């Protein structure tokens, strides 16, 4: 069984809201919540796994069905999770 990530308040940026299909966002948010980090390299995956154990910010990277890349970031204190496009960071 995978770890569960407490998402806190979930936000989406204006650019992500306009660019991302809701079904892709919800699917990816569900994956992020069970520690499926999406399209990250092994080093970033390990960083997230360490942050789950010891505390720290979590970053996942996904693509929509039309190949638009987006990120999901959960803050270190798990109070807020934000869905955004990389250019909005």
PyMOL Python script that loads the backbone (N, CA, C, O; Angstrom):
from pymol import cmd

cmd.read_pdbstr("""\
ATOM      1  N   UNK A   1       0.841  -1.179   0.000  1.00  0.00           N
ATOM      2  CA  UNK A   1       0.000   0.000   0.000  1.00  0.00           C
ATOM      3  C   UNK A   1       0.885   1.241   0.000  1.00  0.00           C
ATOM      4  O   UNK A   1       1.867   1.305   0.740  1.00  0.00           O
ATOM      5  N   UNK A   2       0.549   2.207  -0.810  1.00  0.00           N
ATOM      6  CA  UNK A   2       1.330   3.435  -0.905  1.00  0.00           C
ATOM      7  C   UNK A   2       0.973   4.410   0.207  1.00  0.00           C
ATOM      8  O   UNK A   2      -0.125   4.376   0.762  1.00  0.00           O
ATOM      9  N   UNK A   3       1.931   5.280   0.517  1.00  0.00           N
ATOM     10  CA  UNK A   3       1.702   6.317   1.518  1.00  0.00           C
ATOM     11  C   UNK A   3       0.626   7.277   1.051  1.00  0.00           C
ATOM     12  O   UNK A   3       0.466   7.516  -0.146  1.00  0.00           O
ATOM     13  N   UNK A   4      -0.094   7.811   1.984  1.00  0.00           N
ATOM     14  CA  UNK A   4      -1.101   8.821   1.670  1.00  0.00           C
ATOM     15  C   UNK A   4      -0.517  10.199   1.961  1.00  0.00           C
ATOM     16  O   UNK A   4       0.093  10.413   3.009  1.00  0.00           O
ATOM     17  N   UNK A   5      -0.705  11.117   1.045  1.00  0.00           N
ATOM     18  CA  UNK A   5      -0.240  12.493   1.201  1.00  0.00           C
ATOM     19  C   UNK A   5      -1.424  13.341   1.624  1.00  0.00           C
ATOM     20  O   UNK A   5      -2.457  13.354   0.955  1.00  0.00           O
ATOM     21  N   UNK A   6      -1.274  14.048   2.731  1.00  0.00           N
ATOM     22  CA  UNK A   6      -2.293  15.004   3.137  1.00  0.00           C
ATOM     23  C   UNK A   6      -2.157  16.226   2.232  1.00  0.00           C
ATOM     24  O   UNK A   6      -1.101  16.857   2.195  1.00  0.00           O
ATOM     25  N   UNK A   7      -3.216  16.560   1.506  1.00  0.00           N
ATOM     26  CA  UNK A   7      -3.149  17.633   0.505  1.00  0.00           C
ATOM     27  C   UNK A   7      -3.454  19.010   1.067  1.00  0.00           C
ATOM     28  O   UNK A   7      -3.066  20.015   0.469  1.00  0.00           O
ATOM     29  N   UNK A   8      -4.132  19.082   2.189  1.00  0.00           N
ATOM     30  CA  UNK A   8      -4.531  20.393   2.703  1.00  0.00           C
ATOM     31  C   UNK A   8      -5.510  21.054   1.741  1.00  0.00           C
ATOM     32  O   UNK A   8      -6.288  20.383   1.064  1.00  0.00           O
ATOM     33  N   UNK A   9      -5.457  22.357   1.696  1.00  0.00           N
ATOM     34  CA  UNK A   9      -6.300  23.119   0.773  1.00  0.00           C
ATOM     35  C   UNK A   9      -5.747  22.967  -0.639  1.00  0.00           C
ATOM     36  O   UNK A   9      -4.545  23.132  -0.848  1.00  0.00           O
ATOM     37  N   UNK A  10      -6.595  22.659  -1.602  1.00  0.00           N
ATOM     38  CA  UNK A  10      -6.150  22.448  -2.980  1.00  0.00           C
ATOM     39  C   UNK A  10      -6.492  23.670  -3.831  1.00  0.00           C
ATOM     40  O   UNK A  10      -7.639  24.115  -3.883  1.00  0.00           O
ATOM     41  N   UNK A  11      -5.466  24.196  -4.496  1.00  0.00           N
ATOM     42  CA  UNK A  11      -5.609  25.383  -5.349  1.00  0.00           C
ATOM     43  C   UNK A  11      -5.157  25.052  -6.764  1.00  0.00           C
ATOM     44  O   UNK A  11      -4.372  24.128  -6.979  1.00  0.00           O
ATOM     45  N   UNK A  12      -5.661  25.817  -7.724  1.00  0.00           N
ATOM     46  CA  UNK A  12      -5.205  25.700  -9.109  1.00  0.00           C
ATOM     47  C   UNK A  12      -4.986  27.107  -9.647  1.00  0.00           C
ATOM     48  O   UNK A  12      -5.816  27.993  -9.443  1.00  0.00           O
ATOM     49  N   UNK A  13      -3.876  27.307 -10.328  1.00  0.00           N
ATOM     50  CA  UNK A  13      -3.567  28.633 -10.866  1.00  0.00           C
ATOM     51  C   UNK A  13      -4.475  28.933 -12.065  1.00  0.00           C
ATOM     52  O   UNK A  13      -5.033  28.015 -12.666  1.00  0.00           O
ATOM     53  N   UNK A  14      -4.623  30.223 -12.413  1.00  0.00           N
ATOM     54  CA  UNK A  14      -5.463  30.580 -13.565  1.00  0.00           C
ATOM     55  C   UNK A  14      -5.009  29.921 -14.866  1.00  0.00           C
ATOM     56  O   UNK A  14      -5.844  29.454 -15.640  1.00  0.00           O
ATOM     57  N   UNK A  15      -3.714  29.877 -15.117  1.00  0.00           N
ATOM     58  CA  UNK A  15      -3.216  29.268 -16.343  1.00  0.00           C
ATOM     59  C   UNK A  15      -3.528  27.785 -16.409  1.00  0.00           C
ATOM     60  O   UNK A  15      -3.918  27.270 -17.456  1.00  0.00           O
ATOM     61  N   UNK A  16      -3.353  27.101 -15.285  1.00  0.00           N
ATOM     62  CA  UNK A  16      -3.666  25.672 -15.234  1.00  0.00           C
ATOM     63  C   UNK A  16      -5.164  25.449 -15.399  1.00  0.00           C
ATOM     64  O   UNK A  16      -5.584  24.511 -16.076  1.00  0.00           O
ATOM     65  N   UNK A  17      -5.955  26.296 -14.792  1.00  0.00           N
ATOM     66  CA  UNK A  17      -7.413  26.162 -14.882  1.00  0.00           C
ATOM     67  C   UNK A  17      -7.873  26.250 -16.340  1.00  0.00           C
ATOM     68  O   UNK A  17      -8.772  25.521 -16.759  1.00  0.00           O
ATOM     69  N   UNK A  18      -7.253  27.145 -17.104  1.00  0.00           N
ATOM     70  CA  UNK A  18      -7.645  27.340 -18.504  1.00  0.00           C
ATOM     71  C   UNK A  18      -7.057  26.289 -19.445  1.00  0.00           C
ATOM     72  O   UNK A  18      -7.632  26.010 -20.497  1.00  0.00           O
ATOM     73  N   UNK A  19      -5.921  25.707 -19.075  1.00  0.00           N
ATOM     74  CA  UNK A  19      -5.185  24.836 -19.997  1.00  0.00           C
ATOM     75  C   UNK A  19      -5.385  23.341 -19.777  1.00  0.00           C
ATOM     76  O   UNK A  19      -5.168  22.549 -20.693  1.00  0.00           O
ATOM     77  N   UNK A  20      -5.790  22.953 -18.593  1.00  0.00           N
ATOM     78  CA  UNK A  20      -5.790  21.528 -18.247  1.00  0.00           C
ATOM     79  C   UNK A  20      -7.196  20.954 -18.191  1.00  0.00           C
ATOM     80  O   UNK A  20      -8.080  21.539 -17.565  1.00  0.00           O
ATOM     81  N   UNK A  21      -7.410  19.814 -18.839  1.00  0.00           N
ATOM     82  CA  UNK A  21      -8.714  19.151 -18.737  1.00  0.00           C
ATOM     83  C   UNK A  21      -8.958  18.699 -17.290  1.00  0.00           C
ATOM     84  O   UNK A  21      -8.085  18.083 -16.679  1.00  0.00           O
ATOM     85  N   UNK A  22     -10.128  18.999 -16.749  1.00  0.00           N
ATOM     86  CA  UNK A  22     -10.409  18.626 -15.358  1.00  0.00           C
ATOM     87  C   UNK A  22     -10.187  17.148 -15.054  1.00  0.00           C
ATOM     88  O   UNK A  22      -9.720  16.813 -13.965  1.00  0.00           O
ATOM     89  N   UNK A  23     -10.508  16.265 -15.983  1.00  0.00           N
ATOM     90  CA  UNK A  23     -10.333  14.836 -15.731  1.00  0.00           C
ATOM     91  C   UNK A  23      -8.856  14.491 -15.534  1.00  0.00           C
ATOM     92  O   UNK A  23      -8.529  13.649 -14.697  1.00  0.00           O
ATOM     93  N   UNK A  24      -7.957  15.130 -16.293  1.00  0.00           N
ATOM     94  CA  UNK A  24      -6.523  14.889 -16.139  1.00  0.00           C
ATOM     95  C   UNK A  24      -6.019  15.437 -14.806  1.00  0.00           C
ATOM     96  O   UNK A  24      -5.174  14.823 -14.155  1.00  0.00           O
ATOM     97  N   UNK A  25      -6.540  16.590 -14.408  1.00  0.00           N
ATOM     98  CA  UNK A  25      -6.148  17.184 -13.126  1.00  0.00           C
ATOM     99  C   UNK A  25      -6.574  16.273 -11.976  1.00  0.00           C
ATOM    100  O   UNK A  25      -5.773  15.996 -11.083  1.00  0.00           O
ATOM    101  N   UNK A  26      -7.807  15.811 -11.985  1.00  0.00           N
ATOM    102  CA  UNK A  26      -8.307  14.964 -10.898  1.00  0.00           C
ATOM    103  C   UNK A  26      -7.562  13.632 -10.831  1.00  0.00           C
ATOM    104  O   UNK A  26      -7.243  13.150  -9.744  1.00  0.00           O
ATOM    105  N   UNK A  27      -7.289  13.045 -11.980  1.00  0.00           N
ATOM    106  CA  UNK A  27      -6.539  11.788 -12.005  1.00  0.00           C
ATOM    107  C   UNK A  27      -5.137  11.985 -11.432  1.00  0.00           C
ATOM    108  O   UNK A  27      -4.666  11.173 -10.635  1.00  0.00           O
ATOM    109  N   UNK A  28      -4.482  13.056 -11.836  1.00  0.00           N
ATOM    110  CA  UNK A  28      -3.122  13.322 -11.368  1.00  0.00           C
ATOM    111  C   UNK A  28      -3.105  13.684  -9.887  1.00  0.00           C
ATOM    112  O   UNK A  28      -2.187  13.291  -9.166  1.00  0.00           O
ATOM    113  N   UNK A  29      -4.089  14.412  -9.434  1.00  0.00           N
ATOM    114  CA  UNK A  29      -4.185  14.740  -8.011  1.00  0.00           C
ATOM    115  C   UNK A  29      -4.351  13.470  -7.181  1.00  0.00           C
ATOM    116  O   UNK A  29      -3.775  13.351  -6.100  1.00  0.00           O
ATOM    117  N   UNK A  30      -5.126  12.536  -7.682  1.00  0.00           N
ATOM    118  CA  UNK A  30      -5.292  11.240  -7.001  1.00  0.00           C
ATOM    119  C   UNK A  30      -3.961  10.481  -6.960  1.00  0.00           C
ATOM    120  O   UNK A  30      -3.630   9.862  -5.948  1.00  0.00           O
ATOM    121  N   UNK A  31      -3.212  10.526  -8.039  1.00  0.00           N
ATOM    122  CA  UNK A  31      -1.903   9.867  -8.073  1.00  0.00           C
ATOM    123  C   UNK A  31      -0.943  10.515  -7.084  1.00  0.00           C
ATOM    124  O   UNK A  31      -0.239   9.821  -6.350  1.00  0.00           O
ATOM    125  N   UNK A  32      -0.915  11.842  -7.063  1.00  0.00           N
ATOM    126  CA  UNK A  32      -0.051  12.582  -6.136  1.00  0.00           C
ATOM    127  C   UNK A  32      -0.389  12.210  -4.689  1.00  0.00           C
ATOM    128  O   UNK A  32       0.508  12.063  -3.858  1.00  0.00           O
ATOM    129  N   UNK A  33      -1.663  12.061  -4.396  1.00  0.00           N
ATOM    130  CA  UNK A  33      -2.116  11.765  -3.033  1.00  0.00           C
ATOM    131  C   UNK A  33      -1.667  10.387  -2.543  1.00  0.00           C
ATOM    132  O   UNK A  33      -1.647  10.137  -1.338  1.00  0.00           O
ATOM    133  N   UNK A  34      -1.310   9.499  -3.457  1.00  0.00           N
ATOM    134  CA  UNK A  34      -0.810   8.175  -3.063  1.00  0.00           C
ATOM    135  C   UNK A  34       0.677   8.023  -3.381  1.00  0.00           C
ATOM    136  O   UNK A  34       1.180   6.909  -3.524  1.00  0.00           O
ATOM    137  N   UNK A  35       1.369   9.146  -3.489  1.00  0.00           N
ATOM    138  CA  UNK A  35       2.825   9.179  -3.679  1.00  0.00           C
ATOM    139  C   UNK A  35       3.271   8.594  -5.012  1.00  0.00           C
ATOM    140  O   UNK A  35       4.353   8.013  -5.100  1.00  0.00           O
ATOM    141  N   UNK A  36       2.456   8.739  -6.043  1.00  0.00           N
ATOM    142  CA  UNK A  36       2.858   8.420  -7.417  1.00  0.00           C
ATOM    143  C   UNK A  36       3.280   9.753  -8.017  1.00  0.00           C
ATOM    144  O   UNK A  36       2.434  10.573  -8.372  1.00  0.00           O
ATOM    145  N   UNK A  37       4.573   9.968  -8.130  1.00  0.00           N
ATOM    146  CA  UNK A  37       5.117  11.289  -8.469  1.00  0.00           C
ATOM    147  C   UNK A  37       5.107  11.600  -9.956  1.00  0.00           C
ATOM    148  O   UNK A  37       5.597  12.657 -10.354  1.00  0.00           O
ATOM    149  N   UNK A  38       4.577  10.738 -10.774  1.00  0.00           N
ATOM    150  CA  UNK A  38       4.473  11.043 -12.198  1.00  0.00           C
ATOM    151  C   UNK A  38       5.803  10.967 -12.912  1.00  0.00           C
ATOM    152  O   UNK A  38       6.564  10.016 -12.732  1.00  0.00           O
ATOM    153  N   UNK A  39       6.081  11.973 -13.721  1.00  0.00           N
ATOM    154  CA  UNK A  39       7.239  11.985 -14.619  1.00  0.00           C
ATOM    155  C   UNK A  39       8.460  12.649 -13.990  1.00  0.00           C
ATOM    156  O   UNK A  39       8.966  13.640 -14.517  1.00  0.00           O
ATOM    157  N   UNK A  40       8.934  12.113 -12.872  1.00  0.00           N
ATOM    158  CA  UNK A  40      10.137  12.652 -12.229  1.00  0.00           C
ATOM    159  C   UNK A  40      11.300  11.695 -12.426  1.00  0.00           C
ATOM    160  O   UNK A  40      11.111  10.489 -12.586  1.00  0.00           O
ATOM    161  N   UNK A  41      12.513  12.252 -12.411  1.00  0.00           N
ATOM    162  CA  UNK A  41      13.692  11.396 -12.482  1.00  0.00           C
ATOM    163  C   UNK A  41      13.904  10.731 -11.111  1.00  0.00           C
ATOM    164  O   UNK A  41      13.313  11.161 -10.120  1.00  0.00           O
ATOM    165  N   UNK A  42      14.733   9.701 -11.051  1.00  0.00           N
ATOM    166  CA  UNK A  42      14.922   8.960  -9.797  1.00  0.00           C
ATOM    167  C   UNK A  42      15.374   9.836  -8.621  1.00  0.00           C
ATOM    168  O   UNK A  42      14.948   9.611  -7.489  1.00  0.00           O
ATOM    169  N   UNK A  43      16.213  10.807  -8.873  1.00  0.00           N
ATOM    170  CA  UNK A  43      16.694  11.688  -7.793  1.00  0.00           C
ATOM    171  C   UNK A  43      15.542  12.496  -7.185  1.00  0.00           C
ATOM    172  O   UNK A  43      15.448  12.623  -5.964  1.00  0.00           O
ATOM    173  N   UNK A  44      14.678  13.036  -8.030  1.00  0.00           N
ATOM    174  CA  UNK A  44      13.537  13.804  -7.529  1.00  0.00           C
ATOM    175  C   UNK A  44      12.521  12.911  -6.819  1.00  0.00           C
ATOM    176  O   UNK A  44      11.900  13.326  -5.841  1.00  0.00           O
ATOM    177  N   UNK A  45      12.357  11.691  -7.311  1.00  0.00           N
ATOM    178  CA  UNK A  45      11.465  10.735  -6.633  1.00  0.00           C
ATOM    179  C   UNK A  45      11.971  10.451  -5.221  1.00  0.00           C
ATOM    180  O   UNK A  45      11.195  10.446  -4.266  1.00  0.00           O
ATOM    181  N   UNK A  46      13.280  10.216  -5.097  1.00  0.00           N
ATOM    182  CA  UNK A  46      13.869   9.953  -3.786  1.00  0.00           C
ATOM    183  C   UNK A  46      13.725  11.169  -2.869  1.00  0.00           C
ATOM    184  O   UNK A  46      13.478  11.025  -1.672  1.00  0.00           O
ATOM    185  N   UNK A  47      13.880  12.348  -3.431  1.00  0.00           N
ATOM    186  CA  UNK A  47      13.698  13.566  -2.641  1.00  0.00           C
ATOM    187  C   UNK A  47      12.269  13.640  -2.085  1.00  0.00           C
ATOM    188  O   UNK A  47      12.070  13.993  -0.923  1.00  0.00           O
ATOM    189  N   UNK A  48      11.289  13.310  -2.914  1.00  0.00           N
ATOM    190  CA  UNK A  48       9.895  13.293  -2.447  1.00  0.00           C
ATOM    191  C   UNK A  48       9.684  12.218  -1.387  1.00  0.00           C
ATOM    192  O   UNK A  48       9.022  12.466  -0.379  1.00  0.00           O
ATOM    193  N   UNK A  49      10.234  11.036  -1.602  1.00  0.00           N
ATOM    194  CA  UNK A  49      10.081   9.959  -0.628  1.00  0.00           C
ATOM    195  C   UNK A  49      10.683  10.360   0.713  1.00  0.00           C
ATOM    196  O   UNK A  49      10.110  10.072   1.765  1.00  0.00           O
ATOM    197  N   UNK A  50      11.833  11.023   0.679  1.00  0.00           N
ATOM    198  CA  UNK A  50      12.480  11.514   1.899  1.00  0.00           C
ATOM    199  C   UNK A  50      11.613  12.581   2.559  1.00  0.00           C
ATOM    200  O   UNK A  50      11.466  12.600   3.781  1.00  0.00           O
ATOM    201  N   UNK A  51      11.036  13.473   1.744  1.00  0.00           N
ATOM    202  CA  UNK A  51      10.173  14.530   2.285  1.00  0.00           C
ATOM    203  C   UNK A  51       8.922  13.945   2.945  1.00  0.00           C
ATOM    204  O   UNK A  51       8.413  14.506   3.916  1.00  0.00           O
ATOM    205  N   UNK A  52       8.436  12.839   2.431  1.00  0.00           N
ATOM    206  CA  UNK A  52       7.296  12.171   3.065  1.00  0.00           C
ATOM    207  C   UNK A  52       7.668  11.655   4.449  1.00  0.00           C
ATOM    208  O   UNK A  52       6.879  11.760   5.388  1.00  0.00           O
ATOM    209  N   UNK A  53       8.864  11.099   4.573  1.00  0.00           N
ATOM    210  CA  UNK A  53       9.308  10.539   5.848  1.00  0.00           C
ATOM    211  C   UNK A  53       9.723  11.609   6.847  1.00  0.00           C
ATOM    212  O   UNK A  53       9.423  11.498   8.036  1.00  0.00           O
ATOM    213  N   UNK A  54      10.411  12.645   6.371  1.00  0.00           N
ATOM    214  CA  UNK A  54      11.058  13.605   7.267  1.00  0.00           C
ATOM    215  C   UNK A  54      10.447  15.002   7.241  1.00  0.00           C
ATOM    216  O   UNK A  54      10.816  15.861   8.041  1.00  0.00           O
ATOM    217  N   UNK A  55       9.535  15.220   6.342  1.00  0.00           N
ATOM    218  CA  UNK A  55       8.966  16.559   6.179  1.00  0.00           C
ATOM    219  C   UNK A  55       9.664  17.288   5.051  1.00  0.00           C
ATOM    220  O   UNK A  55      10.882  17.195   4.904  1.00  0.00           O
ATOM    221  N   UNK A  56       8.918  17.991   4.278  1.00  0.00           N
ATOM    222  CA  UNK A  56       9.464  18.748   3.163  1.00  0.00           C
ATOM    223  C   UNK A  56       8.427  18.883   2.068  1.00  0.00           C
ATOM    224  O   UNK A  56       7.401  18.203   2.073  1.00  0.00           O
ATOM    225  N   UNK A  57       8.708  19.761   1.138  1.00  0.00           N
ATOM    226  CA  UNK A  57       7.802  20.018   0.020  1.00  0.00           C
ATOM    227  C   UNK A  57       7.788  18.836  -0.933  1.00  0.00           C
ATOM    228  O   UNK A  57       8.809  18.174  -1.123  1.00  0.00           O
ATOM    229  N   UNK A  58       6.646  18.571  -1.528  1.00  0.00           N
ATOM    230  CA  UNK A  58       6.474  17.489  -2.493  1.00  0.00           C
ATOM    231  C   UNK A  58       6.153  18.078  -3.859  1.00  0.00           C
ATOM    232  O   UNK A  58       5.314  18.971  -3.971  1.00  0.00           O
ATOM    233  N   UNK A  59       6.812  17.584  -4.888  1.00  0.00           N
ATOM    234  CA  UNK A  59       6.576  18.036  -6.257  1.00  0.00           C
ATOM    235  C   UNK A  59       6.337  16.827  -7.142  1.00  0.00           C
ATOM    236  O   UNK A  59       7.139  15.894  -7.158  1.00  0.00           O
ATOM    237  N   UNK A  60       5.241  16.843  -7.874  1.00  0.00           N
ATOM    238  CA  UNK A  60       4.960  15.819  -8.879  1.00  0.00           C
ATOM    239  C   UNK A  60       4.846  16.497 -10.236  1.00  0.00           C
ATOM    240  O   UNK A  60       4.501  17.676 -10.326  1.00  0.00           O
ATOM    241  N   UNK A  61       5.137  15.749 -11.282  1.00  0.00           N
ATOM    242  CA  UNK A  61       5.054  16.261 -12.640  1.00  0.00           C
ATOM    243  C   UNK A  61       4.231  15.289 -13.478  1.00  0.00           C
ATOM    244  O   UNK A  61       4.471  14.082 -13.463  1.00  0.00           O
ATOM    245  N   UNK A  62       3.262  15.828 -14.206  1.00  0.00           N
ATOM    246  CA  UNK A  62       2.367  15.008 -15.016  1.00  0.00           C
ATOM    247  C   UNK A  62       2.175  15.655 -16.384  1.00  0.00           C
ATOM    248  O   UNK A  62       2.564  16.801 -16.609  1.00  0.00           O
ATOM    249  N   UNK A  63       1.569  14.897 -17.287  1.00  0.00           N
ATOM    250  CA  UNK A  63       1.178  15.401 -18.597  1.00  0.00           C
ATOM    251  C   UNK A  63      -0.283  15.053 -18.827  1.00  0.00           C
ATOM    252  O   UNK A  63      -0.765  13.994 -18.426  1.00  0.00           O
ATOM    253  N   UNK A  64      -0.971  15.979 -19.484  1.00  0.00           N
ATOM    254  CA  UNK A  64      -2.362  15.718 -19.841  1.00  0.00           C
ATOM    255  C   UNK A  64      -2.411  14.755 -21.016  1.00  0.00           C
ATOM    256  O   UNK A  64      -1.377  14.385 -21.572  1.00  0.00           O
ATOM    257  N   UNK A  65      -3.597  14.361 -21.383  1.00  0.00           N
ATOM    258  CA  UNK A  65      -3.774  13.483 -22.542  1.00  0.00           C
ATOM    259  C   UNK A  65      -3.315  14.154 -23.834  1.00  0.00           C
ATOM    260  O   UNK A  65      -3.073  13.479 -24.834  1.00  0.00           O
ATOM    261  N   UNK A  66      -3.194  15.488 -23.815  1.00  0.00           N
ATOM    262  CA  UNK A  66      -2.701  16.225 -24.985  1.00  0.00           C
ATOM    263  C   UNK A  66      -1.247  16.675 -24.794  1.00  0.00           C
ATOM    264  O   UNK A  66      -0.765  17.556 -25.506  1.00  0.00           O
ATOM    265  N   UNK A  67      -0.551  16.057 -23.820  1.00  0.00           N
ATOM    266  CA  UNK A  67       0.883  16.281 -23.581  1.00  0.00           C
ATOM    267  C   UNK A  67       1.232  17.645 -22.995  1.00  0.00           C
ATOM    268  O   UNK A  67       2.368  18.093 -23.148  1.00  0.00           O
ATOM    269  N   UNK A  68       0.308  18.312 -22.339  1.00  0.00           N
ATOM    270  CA  UNK A  68       0.620  19.555 -21.637  1.00  0.00           C
ATOM    271  C   UNK A  68       1.192  19.172 -20.274  1.00  0.00           C
ATOM    272  O   UNK A  68       0.556  18.457 -19.500  1.00  0.00           O
ATOM    273  N   UNK A  69       2.401  19.657 -19.992  1.00  0.00           N
ATOM    274  CA  UNK A  69       3.064  19.352 -18.732  1.00  0.00           C
ATOM    275  C   UNK A  69       2.523  20.263 -17.627  1.00  0.00           C
ATOM    276  O   UNK A  69       2.306  21.456 -17.842  1.00  0.00           O
ATOM    277  N   UNK A  70       2.308  19.684 -16.444  1.00  0.00           N
ATOM    278  CA  UNK A  70       1.931  20.489 -15.282  1.00  0.00           C
ATOM    279  C   UNK A  70       2.486  19.862 -14.022  1.00  0.00           C
ATOM    280  O   UNK A  70       2.860  18.689 -13.999  1.00  0.00           O
ATOM    281  N   UNK A  71       2.531  20.665 -12.981  1.00  0.00           N
ATOM    282  CA  UNK A  71       3.078  20.235 -11.696  1.00  0.00           C
ATOM    283  C   UNK A  71       2.003  20.276 -10.629  1.00  0.00           C
ATOM    284  O   UNK A  71       1.033  21.027 -10.721  1.00  0.00           O
ATOM    285  N   UNK A  72       2.200  19.455  -9.623  1.00  0.00           N
ATOM    286  CA  UNK A  72       1.423  19.521  -8.391  1.00  0.00           C
ATOM    287  C   UNK A  72       2.434  19.635  -7.258  1.00  0.00           C
ATOM    288  O   UNK A  72       3.330  18.802  -7.124  1.00  0.00           O
ATOM    289  N   UNK A  73       2.279  20.678  -6.445  1.00  0.00           N
ATOM    290  CA  UNK A  73       3.198  20.940  -5.341  1.00  0.00           C
ATOM    291  C   UNK A  73       2.407  20.973  -4.035  1.00  0.00           C
ATOM    292  O   UNK A  73       1.429  21.710  -3.904  1.00  0.00           O
ATOM    293  N   UNK A  74       2.847  20.161  -3.073  1.00  0.00           N
ATOM    294  CA  UNK A  74       2.285  20.194  -1.728  1.00  0.00           C
ATOM    295  C   UNK A  74       3.333  20.806  -0.814  1.00  0.00           C
ATOM    296  O   UNK A  74       4.477  20.354  -0.785  1.00  0.00           O
ATOM    297  N   UNK A  75       2.949  21.822  -0.077  1.00  0.00           N
ATOM    298  CA  UNK A  75       3.876  22.534   0.803  1.00  0.00           C
ATOM    299  C   UNK A  75       4.360  21.642   1.937  1.00  0.00           C
ATOM    300  O   UNK A  75       3.716  20.648   2.273  1.00  0.00           O
ATOM    301  N   UNK A  76       5.478  21.997   2.515  1.00  0.00           N
ATOM    302  CA  UNK A  76       6.154  21.205   3.543  1.00  0.00           C
ATOM    303  C   UNK A  76       5.251  20.867   4.717  1.00  0.00           C
ATOM    304  O   UNK A  76       5.374  19.792   5.305  1.00  0.00           O
ATOM    305  N   UNK A  77       4.339  21.779   5.066  1.00  0.00           N
ATOM    306  CA  UNK A  77       3.473  21.543   6.229  1.00  0.00           C
ATOM    307  C   UNK A  77       2.150  20.891   5.843  1.00  0.00           C
ATOM    308  O   UNK A  77       1.274  20.706   6.687  1.00  0.00           O
ATOM    309  N   UNK A  78       2.009  20.542   4.559  1.00  0.00           N
ATOM    310  CA  UNK A  78       0.824  19.862   4.010  1.00  0.00           C
ATOM    311  C   UNK A  78      -0.446  20.707   4.130  1.00  0.00           C
ATOM    312  O   UNK A  78      -1.555  20.173   4.122  1.00  0.00           O
ATOM    313  N   UNK A  79      -0.279  22.014   4.241  1.00  0.00           N
ATOM    314  CA  UNK A  79      -1.438  22.904   4.371  1.00  0.00           C
ATOM    315  C   UNK A  79      -2.063  23.259   3.033  1.00  0.00           C
ATOM    316  O   UNK A  79      -3.255  23.558   2.968  1.00  0.00           O
ATOM    317  N   UNK A  80      -1.270  23.231   1.960  1.00  0.00           N
ATOM    318  CA  UNK A  80      -1.744  23.653   0.638  1.00  0.00           C
ATOM    319  C   UNK A  80      -1.111  22.782  -0.437  1.00  0.00           C
ATOM    320  O   UNK A  80       0.074  22.453  -0.377  1.00  0.00           O
ATOM    321  N   UNK A  81      -1.918  22.419  -1.414  1.00  0.00           N
ATOM    322  CA  UNK A  81      -1.438  21.750  -2.629  1.00  0.00           C
ATOM    323  C   UNK A  81      -1.871  22.610  -3.808  1.00  0.00           C
ATOM    324  O   UNK A  81      -3.037  22.990  -3.914  1.00  0.00           O
ATOM    325  N   UNK A  82      -0.927  22.912  -4.692  1.00  0.00           N
ATOM    326  CA  UNK A  82      -1.199  23.783  -5.832  1.00  0.00           C
ATOM    327  C   UNK A  82      -0.934  23.043  -7.140  1.00  0.00           C
ATOM    328  O   UNK A  82       0.077  22.357  -7.291  1.00  0.00           O
ATOM    329  N   UNK A  83      -1.855  23.196  -8.070  1.00  0.00           N
ATOM    330  CA  UNK A  83      -1.728  22.665  -9.420  1.00  0.00           C
ATOM    331  C   UNK A  83      -1.365  23.841 -10.317  1.00  0.00           C
ATOM    332  O   UNK A  83      -2.069  24.851 -10.331  1.00  0.00           O
ATOM    333  N   UNK A  84      -0.274  23.718 -11.063  1.00  0.00           N
ATOM    334  CA  UNK A  84       0.196  24.840 -11.864  1.00  0.00           C
ATOM    335  C   UNK A  84       0.965  24.368 -13.083  1.00  0.00           C
ATOM    336  O   UNK A  84       1.411  23.223 -13.158  1.00  0.00           O
ATOM    337  N   UNK A  85       1.108  25.269 -14.027  1.00  0.00           N
ATOM    338  CA  UNK A  85       1.961  25.043 -15.191  1.00  0.00           C
ATOM    339  C   UNK A  85       3.391  25.433 -14.802  1.00  0.00           C
ATOM    340  O   UNK A  85       3.574  26.348 -13.999  1.00  0.00           O
ATOM    341  N   UNK A  86       4.405  24.760 -15.351  1.00  0.00           N
ATOM    342  CA  UNK A  86       5.790  25.103 -14.996  1.00  0.00           C
ATOM    343  C   UNK A  86       6.114  26.579 -15.200  1.00  0.00           C
ATOM    344  O   UNK A  86       6.868  27.154 -14.415  1.00  0.00           O
ATOM    345  N   UNK A  87       5.566  27.192 -16.224  1.00  0.00           N
ATOM    346  CA  UNK A  87       5.863  28.603 -16.476  1.00  0.00           C
ATOM    347  C   UNK A  87       5.211  29.542 -15.450  1.00  0.00           C
ATOM    348  O   UNK A  87       5.523  30.732 -15.419  1.00  0.00           O
ATOM    349  N   UNK A  88       4.326  29.022 -14.629  1.00  0.00           N
ATOM    350  CA  UNK A  88       3.685  29.832 -13.596  1.00  0.00           C
ATOM    351  C   UNK A  88       4.439  29.759 -12.258  1.00  0.00           C
ATOM    352  O   UNK A  88       4.055  30.418 -11.292  1.00  0.00           O
ATOM    353  N   UNK A  89       5.494  28.971 -12.207  1.00  0.00           N
ATOM    354  CA  UNK A  89       6.244  28.800 -10.960  1.00  0.00           C
ATOM    355  C   UNK A  89       7.042  30.026 -10.621  1.00  0.00           C
ATOM    356  O   UNK A  89       7.732  30.051  -9.601  1.00  0.00           O
TER     357      UNK A  89
END
""", "prot")
cmd.dss("prot")
cmd.show_as("cartoon", "prot")
cmd.util.cbc("prot")
cmd.orient("prot")
